[in-house]
Amino acid sequence: MRVQTLGQFIIEKQADFPYAKGELSRLLRDIGIAAKIVNREVNKAGLVEILGETGETNIQGEKVKKLDVFANEQFIAALKAGGECCAIASEENEDIIPIDNEVSANARYVIAIDPLDGSSNIDVNVSVGTIFSIYRRTTLNGPGTIEDFLQRGTEQVAAGYVIYGSSAMLVYTTGKGVNGFTLDPSIGEFCLSHPEMKMPETGVIYSINEGNYLHFPEGVKKYIKYCQEEDLATNRPYSSRYIGSGVADIHRNLIVGGVYIYPTTTKSPKGKLRLLYECNPLAFIVEQAGGKATDGKTRIMDKEIKELHQRTSLFIGCSDMVEKAMEFMHLYAEKAV
């Protein structure tokens, strides 16, 4: 069987983007290189002084882990050196990072990234990941600006995630389906392992932090009860599986079928996940695989972005399961009125 590396695959698919002239392909390869470096550090984190917290707090109000900082630095360095993007927006930085050098002077793209999703799980050896989203810039030239990032998810030209688990896997889409690549440590390359990934129409797994049950909207509470009821026709009760790393939960559901819900709560009335560099790229991937992604009533990729670290709720997964959850949200929103 022919082994196809990420680099080979990207080059072969480059014809799908005649306007890109190779920049998008090189940008995706830069991300793959940085992901290998981060994966190496994740794998040896327990052996070196890279576990634990830095003592600092990021713009999200979360305690910064040492590996968060390392991942952020690696992706920023790789993207700056590559010269294919003119600005970066990171979960770890309050403002965008404009790239002002000769290499990036005519760059056509900006990239939004969560360098290490699920980092609260680092110290306990649970899978973490990287999420990225790529847009064509809206400004003309020079370093990128905040306006380049304030685009709806429908304007993404590519998105993906890397999951660092029992094996490292990179999954991405450019709007023409979803493909997954597993890192082969023997040759140091991501190799095509999951071509043309498709999410089942329905599943038997629901993923939600039920510890926050009392703070959920009534529609979410009723949907959870629906998932727990016995009904042979719909294979209920469903299984509750919640890892706590969004990439890991959504990756599992993408492969075997399920729904992931991160709703609003009384503590986070706007939701907690970030629209630009978490929800939009994950929504793009899941939709390209045949699933759905909403905030409980509105398609995620149709939401207007007004600020860099804008938050939202998220209902993402198999189309049938997301639609059923939305039915409950709609029904009990009406009753509340």
Order of alpha helices (4+ residues) and beta strands (2+ residues): alpha-alpha-beta-beta-alpha-beta-beta-beta-beta-beta-beta-beta-beta-beta-alpha-beta-alpha-beta-beta-alpha-beta-beta-beta-alpha
